[in-house]
Amino acid sequence: MTQNKQLQIIRVKLFASFKEIVGKSEVSFEIEKHATISDLKKILLNNYPLLSSQKFQAIYAVNHKVVDDSTLLSADDEIAIFPPVSGGTISITEKPIDLNDILLHSKDESAGATTLFLGTVRDHNDGQVVSGIHYEAYKEMSESVLLEIESEVLKKWDIKKFIAIHRIGDLKIGDVSVAVSISTEHRKDAFEACRYTIDAIKIKVPIWKKEKTVIGQHWVQTK
């Protein structure tokens, strides 16, 4: 005997370009219980094929928290889909961080101040000579957490441009491991927002580092 599928109604809020493509700010779907964000993506694309051009830039949030494809959905959830915040650049990358590119994308005619923080690999730690560092990340979660940090910063300050990039892989002495650039109308906000961002990255983002020293390699806790 075939068991009936259990269904639920979910509501999805749409913003910016996604709202324009769909033609409304909220849509509803009947979906199986225990369905995930991945299942929702398939339903959205089946109903609105034009969204296919936007899907890789989409950010999915459930109950005001950025989530990944494996997140389970329920009828009581507040689900939202939106593109990356205008003016924001977030990345976990194995490529060298391009400072000129960061400065170029930090420009905004309404901004009177830009702060740029660079974290670099130094040649010592705790009395030991360091020859290099290997950074490892849970990339998908790291980018989601960076988006959460960006959202927190945008609520606290009037941000014109927000950039947060962390490099992973093998880095040598002097390489830039992390860059944060914040553009605001006034310098006080730029300094405060930049400090808040880098401190939050150190605490929240799942990135680990292994130091290479003359006595071997070992994982270290971020300070």
PEWO-V93721 format. One record per run of one state. SS is the DSSP state (H for helix, E for strand, - for the rest). FROM is the first residue (numbers start at 1). LEN is the number of residues. Records with the same first field share a line. If there is no record, write none. Layout:
SS=FROM-LEN + FROM-LEN
This chain:
-=1-6 + 15-1 + 23-3 + 33-3 + 48-1 + 54-1 + 63-2 + 67-5 + 73-6 + 84-4 + 94-5 + 106-7 + 121-3 + 126-2 + 138-1 + 157-2 + 168-1 + 173-3 + 185-2 + 205-2 + 214-2 + 221-3
E=7-8 + 26-7 + 36-1 + 58-5 + 65-2 + 72-1 + 79-5 + 88-6 + 113-8 + 124-2 + 128-10 + 159-9 + 169-4 + 176-9 + 207-7 + 216-5
H=16-7 + 37-11 + 49-5 + 55-3 + 99-7 + 139-18 + 187-18
